[in-house]
Amino acid sequence: MRLMMPLIAGSALLVSCQTPNDIGGIGRPADQSCDTAAARAGVEQTIHAFFAALAKDDHAALQQLTTTTFYAFDVGKKYDAEGLGEAIAKAHQSGRVINWNVGPVSSRVDCAMASAAWENNGSAGRAEKIEPRSWLESAVLVRQGDRWLIDFLHSTPKDPRR
């Protein structure tokens, strides 16, 4: 019985260190050693670079900032990286102006994945009638080597009734 007590206590400690909502999955111990200021800065930098690429219609940069399985939910549709880039480029070609202004990014970083959320307060419309717009956005990123790539993006208007 004495030998069983340390085993039971050790098992209880192991279970208490596991978080069911961990990005890595149920039953996997949370590794908070990767959730550093530098890792969060890398996530934020990738998000800013993504919107800069969209603003410049830079399809090559967009491909380098997203995974091969990337998709986005935006304006009620599902897009892959190429489709999203093309939709934005067509909007620009038709005279629409879209200005993104990514606010502070709140992120949670695991060693291989990260989740991020932010408000994007910008503007959109035709050059003669640009109106303020705000979006609530979130993303899932994956680490490939020393870089973060966006695997999923969700964007919804802050006030969809407008």
C-alpha positions in Angstrom: 0.0 0.0 0.0 2.9 2.4 0.7 4.2 1.9 -2.8 0.8 2.7 -4.3 0.5 6.2 -2.6 3.4 7.8 -4.4 2.1 6.3 -7.7 -1.4 7.7 -7.1 -0.1 11.1 -6.0 2.2 11.3 -9.1 -0.7 10.3 -11.4 -2.9 13.0 -9.8 -0.2 15.6 -10.4 0.2 14.6 -14.0 -3.5 14.8 -14.6 -3.7 18.2 -12.9 -1.0 19.6 -15.3 -3.0 18.7 -18.4 -5.5 21.2 -19.8 -8.4 20.0 -21.9 -8.5 23.3 -23.8 -4.8 23.3 -24.7 -4.3 24.2 -28.3 -2.2 21.0 -28.7 -5.1 18.8 -27.8 -6.9 17.0 -24.9 -4.6 15.2 -22.5 -1.4 16.9 -23.7 0.5 18.8 -21.0 0.5 22.5 -21.7 4.0 23.7 -22.7 4.1 27.3 -21.6 7.9 27.6 -22.2 7.1 28.5 -25.8 4.6 31.3 -24.9 7.3 33.9 -24.8 7.3 37.6 -25.7 9.5 36.8 -28.7 7.1 34.1 -29.9 4.0 36.4 -29.5 5.9 39.2 -31.4 6.6 36.7 -34.2 2.9 35.9 -34.4 1.9 39.6 -34.4 4.6 40.3 -37.1 3.1 37.6 -39.3 -0.4 39.0 -39.0 0.8 42.5 -39.8 2.8 41.3 -42.8 -0.3 39.3 -44.0 -2.4 42.5 -44.2 0.4 44.5 -45.7 0.6 41.8 -48.5 -3.2 42.1 -49.1 -2.9 45.9 -49.2 -0.3 45.7 -51.9 -1.9 42.8 -53.8 1.4 40.9 -53.2 0.3 37.4 -54.0 3.9 36.0 -53.6 4.2 37.4 -50.1 0.7 36.1 -49.2 1.7 32.6 -50.2 4.8 32.8 -48.1 2.8 33.9 -45.0 0.2 31.2 -45.2 0.2 27.4 -45.1 -0.7 25.3 -48.1 -3.9 24.4 -46.2 -4.8 28.0 -45.3 -8.4 29.1 -45.6 -10.3 32.2 -44.4 -13.9 33.0 -43.6 -14.5 36.5 -44.8 -17.7 38.3 -46.0 -19.7 35.1 -45.7 -17.4 33.0 -47.9 -14.5 30.5 -47.6 -11.3 31.5 -49.4 -8.0 29.8 -49.9 -4.9 32.2 -50.0 -5.0 32.6 -53.7 -8.8 33.2 -53.8 -8.6 35.8 -51.0 -5.7 37.6 -52.7 -7.6 37.6 -56.0 -10.8 38.9 -54.3 -9.0 41.8 -52.7 -7.1 42.6 -55.9 -10.4 42.6 -57.9 -11.9 45.0 -55.3 -8.8 47.3 -55.6 -9.1 47.2 -59.4 -12.8 48.1 -59.3 -11.9 51.2 -57.2 -12.5 50.0 -53.7 -10.1 51.1 -51.1 -9.6 48.9 -48.0 -7.4 50.2 -45.2 -6.6 47.7 -42.4 -5.3 48.8 -39.0 -4.6 45.8 -36.9 -5.0 46.7 -33.2 -3.2 45.0 -30.3 -3.0 41.2 -30.9 -3.9 38.9 -28.1 -2.2 35.6 -28.6 -1.6 32.2 -27.0 1.4 30.4 -28.2 2.2 26.7 -27.9 5.4 25.4 -29.4 3.9 24.4 -32.7 0.7 26.4 -32.9 -0.7 29.8 -31.8 -4.1 31.4 -31.7 -4.5 35.1 -32.0 -7.4 37.6 -31.9 -7.6 41.4 -32.5 -9.8 44.3 -33.6 -9.0 45.7 -37.1 -10.2 49.3 -37.1 -9.8 50.7 -40.6 -11.9 52.0 -43.5 -13.3 50.8 -46.8 -15.3 52.1 -49.8 -14.8 53.8 -53.0 -12.2 56.6 -53.0 -14.9 59.3 -53.0 -16.8 57.7 -50.0 -14.4 55.9 -47.7 -16.2 55.0 -44.4 -14.8 53.8 -41.1 -15.0 50.0 -40.7 -14.1 47.6 -37.9 -13.7 43.9 -38.0 -13.2 41.3 -35.2 -10.6 38.8 -36.3 -8.9 35.7 -35.2 -6.3 33.3 -36.6 -4.6 30.0 -36.0 -0.9 30.0 -36.9 1.5 27.1 -37.1 5.3 27.2 -36.7 7.4 26.1 -39.6 11.0 26.3 -38.6 11.6 29.7 -37.1 8.6 31.3 -38.9 4.9 31.5 -38.1 2.4 30.9 -40.9 -1.3 31.6 -40.9 -3.4 28.4 -41.3 -6.9 29.9 -40.6 -8.3 33.4 -40.5 -11.8 34.5 -39.5 -13.0 38.0 -40.0 -16.4 39.4 -39.2 -17.7 43.0 -39.3 -17.8 44.5 -35.8 -21.2 45.8 -36.6 -22.7 43.7 -39.4 -25.9 45.6 -39.5 -24.2 48.6 -41.2 
